[in-house]
Amino acid sequence: MNYASALRWIWKYSPTDIKEKDLLKLHNILTVGLLSKDEVGSYKTKPNAVFGNGKIIYKPPPPEAAAPLTRALLGWIHSAGEEHPIIIAAVAHHRLVSIHPFMDGNGRIARALESWLLFRRGFDTHHILALDEFFDHDRSRYYREIQNVREQEDDLTSWLEYVAEGINETLRKAQSRIQSLRVKGGTEKITLIPKQERILQILSQVPRIRGGELAKSLSVTRSHLSKMIRPMIQAGLVVKEGSTRSAAYRLP
């Protein structure tokens, strides 16, 4: 729930130029209710480490280095405007998780920062570019790729290739989703939630369907269905026939 809130904040309110206070705000959103109050949105005050198989596999910089290194990373991000967005986002992801500036939530904020940078540099991460799915699909590989850079004396080549692979795979999946939902008509651009996507999928398989049947297929109430489908009708994606409880729906 915190991560979803963090992504919504990035989409709606986050500035293009990321400042230290913005990053701390993001950590606050990600960890509120999970960490103690003095650790939420604040740099670590005690040493921490990354464990694997019951032993320390990475010892990050000490607490006194957390703020200076994070500021230096943000400074690099600001100065790297000519670099490709994927390179900037991937480097920032790995560097932040390696600085490990917080007691907990370092992986979460590094992945959120990557999404933030991609979004602000033209990659539409609104329900489309969800790199977290790629990282989560093979979590052991994700950790392996992070550690591999450290074992290769901070050579980021393999990490950049890994992130680029994830973006390619994610965009291919997004393209497939878009093509499967393509319908004739539509006068406005709207952002669909998953259940609205499901409505289009169902309507592509049947000539028309009554509201009660459609609501049952989606496991929602009629009133919830009405709320979801109204903007789709207004955008010209769905046609409503009849009214009240006898209403039926079809594609244009």
C-alpha positions in Angstrom: 0.0 0.0 0.0 2.9 2.4 0.8 4.5 1.6 -2.5 1.3 2.3 -4.4 1.0 5.6 -2.5 4.6 6.5 -3.4 4.0 5.9 -7.1 0.8 8.0 -7.0 2.8 10.8 -5.4 5.5 10.5 -8.1 2.9 10.7 -10.9 0.9 13.6 -9.4 3.2 15.8 -7.2 6.9 15.0 -7.6 9.1 17.7 -9.0 11.2 17.2 -12.1 14.4 18.2 -10.3 14.8 15.9 -7.4 16.1 17.5 -4.2 17.2 15.9 -1.0 14.0 16.8 0.8 12.0 15.2 -2.0 13.9 11.9 -1.7 13.4 12.0 2.1 9.7 12.6 1.5 9.6 9.6 -0.8 11.2 7.4 1.9 8.6 8.7 4.4 5.7 7.6 2.1 7.3 4.2 1.5 8.1 3.4 5.1 5.5 5.1 7.3 3.9 2.7 9.7 6.7 0.2 9.0 9.7 1.8 10.7 10.0 3.8 13.9 9.2 7.5 13.7 12.9 8.5 13.9 13.8 6.2 11.0 11.0 7.3 8.6 12.2 9.8 6.1 15.5 10.1 7.9 19.1 8.9 7.2 20.4 6.0 9.2 22.1 6.7 12.5 23.5 3.2 12.9 25.6 0.9 10.7 23.6 -1.6 8.6 24.5 -4.5 6.2 23.0 -6.7 3.5 22.7 -10.3 4.4 22.5 -13.4 2.2 22.4 -17.1 3.4 22.9 -15.9 7.0 26.1 -13.9 6.3 27.0 -10.4 5.4 27.4 -10.1 1.6 27.7 -6.3 1.5 28.7 -3.7 4.0 27.5 -0.2 2.9 29.1 3.1 3.8 28.8 4.2 7.5 25.9 6.5 8.7 28.0 9.6 8.6 28.5 9.1 4.8 24.8 8.5 4.0 23.9 12.2 3.5 27.0 13.4 1.7 26.9 10.4 -0.7 23.2 10.8 -1.4 23.6 14.5 -2.1 26.5 13.7 -4.5 24.3 11.2 -6.3 21.5 13.8 -6.7 24.1 16.2 -7.9 25.2 13.7 -10.6 21.6 13.1 -11.6 21.1 16.9 -12.1 24.3 17.1 -14.2 23.6 14.0 -16.3 20.8 15.6 -18.4 22.5 14.6 -21.7 22.7 10.9 -20.9 20.0 8.5 -22.0 17.2 8.3 -19.4 17.6 4.6 -19.0 21.3 5.0 -18.1 20.5 7.8 -15.6 17.7 5.8 -14.0 19.7 2.5 -13.9 22.8 4.1 -12.4 20.8 6.0 -9.8 19.0 2.8 -8.8 22.2 0.9 -8.2 24.1 3.7 -6.6 21.3 4.5 -4.1 20.8 0.9 -3.1 24.6 0.7 -2.6 24.8 3.8 -0.6 22.1 2.2 1.6 21.4 5.5 3.3 18.4 4.4 5.4 18.0 1.7 8.0 15.4 -0.1 5.9 13.5 0.4 2.6 16.7 1.0 0.5 15.7 -1.3 -2.3 12.2 0.1 -2.4 13.3 3.7 -2.6 16.0 2.8 -5.2 13.3 1.2 -7.4 10.9 4.1 -6.8 13.6 6.6 -7.7 14.3 4.7 -11.0 10.5 4.9 -11.8 10.5 8.6 -10.9 13.5 9.4 -13.2 12.0 7.4 -16.1 8.6 9.0 -15.7 10.0 12.6 -15.6 12.1 11.9 -18.6 9.3 10.8 -20.9 8.7 7.1 -20.0 5.0 6.8 -19.1 5.0 4.7 -16.0 1.2 5.2 -15.4 0.2 1.5 -15.1 2.3 0.7 -18.2 6.0 0.7 -17.4 6.0 -1.4 -14.2 9.7 -2.5 -13.9 9.0 -3.8 -10.5 7.2 -6.8 -12.1 10.4 -7.6 -14.0 12.6 -7.4 -10.9 10.1 -9.3 -8.8 9.7 -12.1 -11.3 13.2 -13.4 -10.5 14.1 -11.8 -7.2 17.2 -13.9 -6.7 18.6 -12.6 -10.1 17.8 -9.0 -9.1 20.0 -9.4 -6.0 22.6 -11.3 -8.0 22.8 -8.5 -10.6 23.2 -5.9 -7.9 26.0 -7.8 -6.1 27.7 -8.7 -9.4 28.6 -5.0 -10.0 30.3 -4.8 -6.6 32.3 -8.0 -7.3 33.3 -6.5 -10.7 34.9 -3.4 -9.0 31.7 -1.3 -9.7 31.6 -2.0 -13.4 28.0 -1.2 -14.2 27.9 -2.7 -17.7 26.0 -5.9 -16.7 23.6 -3.9 -14.6 22.8 -1.5 -17.4 22.2 -4.5 -19.7 19.9 -6.1 -17.1 17.8 -3.0 -16.6 17.6 -2.4 -20.4 16.5 -6.0 -20.8 13.8 -5.4 -18.2 12.6 -2.2 -20.0 12.4 -4.0 -23.3 10.5 -6.9 -21.8 8.1 -4.6 -20.0 7.4 -2.5 -23.1 6.8 -5.6 -25.2 4.2 -6.7 -22.6 2.7 -3.2 -22.6 2.5 -3.2 -26.4 0.7 -6.6 -26.3 -1.8 -5.3 -23.7 -2.5 -2.2 -25.8 -3.0 -4.2 -29.0 -5.4 -6.6 -27.2 -7.5 -3.6 -26.0 -7.5 -1.7 -29.2 -11.1 -0.8 -30.1 -12.6 1.4 -32.9 -13.9 4.8 -31.8 -12.7 6.6 -28.7 -12.7 10.4 -28.6 -10.6 11.0 -25.5 -7.4 9.6 -24.0 -8.1 8.1 -20.6 -6.0 5.9 -18.1 -7.6 2.5 -17.6 -7.5 0.6 -14.3 -7.1 -3.2 -14.6 -10.9 -3.9 -14.2 -11.6 -1.4 -17.0 -9.1 -3.2 -19.2 -11.0 -6.4 -18.3 -14.3 -4.8 -19.4 -12.8 -4.2 -22.9 -11.5 -7.8 -23.0 -15.0 -9.2 -22.2 -16.7 -6.9 -24.7 -14.3 -8.0 -27.4 -15.6 -11.6 -27.0 -19.3 -11.0 -27.0 -21.6 -8.8 -29.2 -23.3 -7.2 -26.1 -23.7 -8.0 -22.4 -26.2 -6.9 -19.8 -25.0 -4.9 -16.9 -25.8 -7.6 -14.3 -23.8 -10.2 -16.2 -20.8 -7.9 -16.6 -20.8 -6.9 -13.0 -20.9 -10.6 -12.0 -18.0 -11.4 -14.3 -15.9 -8.6 -12.7 -17.1 -9.5 -9.1 -18.3 -6.0 -8.5 -21.6 -4.4 -7.6 -23.8 -2.8 -10.3 -23.1 0.6 -8.8 -19.4 0.0 -8.9 -19.6 -1.1 -12.5 -21.6 2.0 -13.4 -18.9 4.2 -11.8 -16.1 2.4 -13.7 -17.8 2.3 -17.1 -19.1 5.9 -17.1 -15.8 7.5 -18.2 -15.3 4.7 -20.8 -18.7 5.6 -22.3 -17.8 9.3 -22.2 -14.6 8.6 -24.0 -16.4 6.6 -26.7 -14.8 3.3 -25.8 -18.0 1.6 -24.8 -21.6 2.0 -25.9 -24.5 1.8 -23.5 -27.9 0.5 -24.7 -31.0 1.0 -22.6 -31.2 2.4 -19.1 -31.4 1.5 -15.4 -31.2 -2.3 -14.7 -32.0 -3.4 -18.2 -28.9 -1.6 -19.6 -26.5 -3.6 -21.9 -23.1 -2.7 -23.1 -21.1 -3.3 -26.3 -18.1 -2.0 -28.2 -18.6 0.9 -30.7 
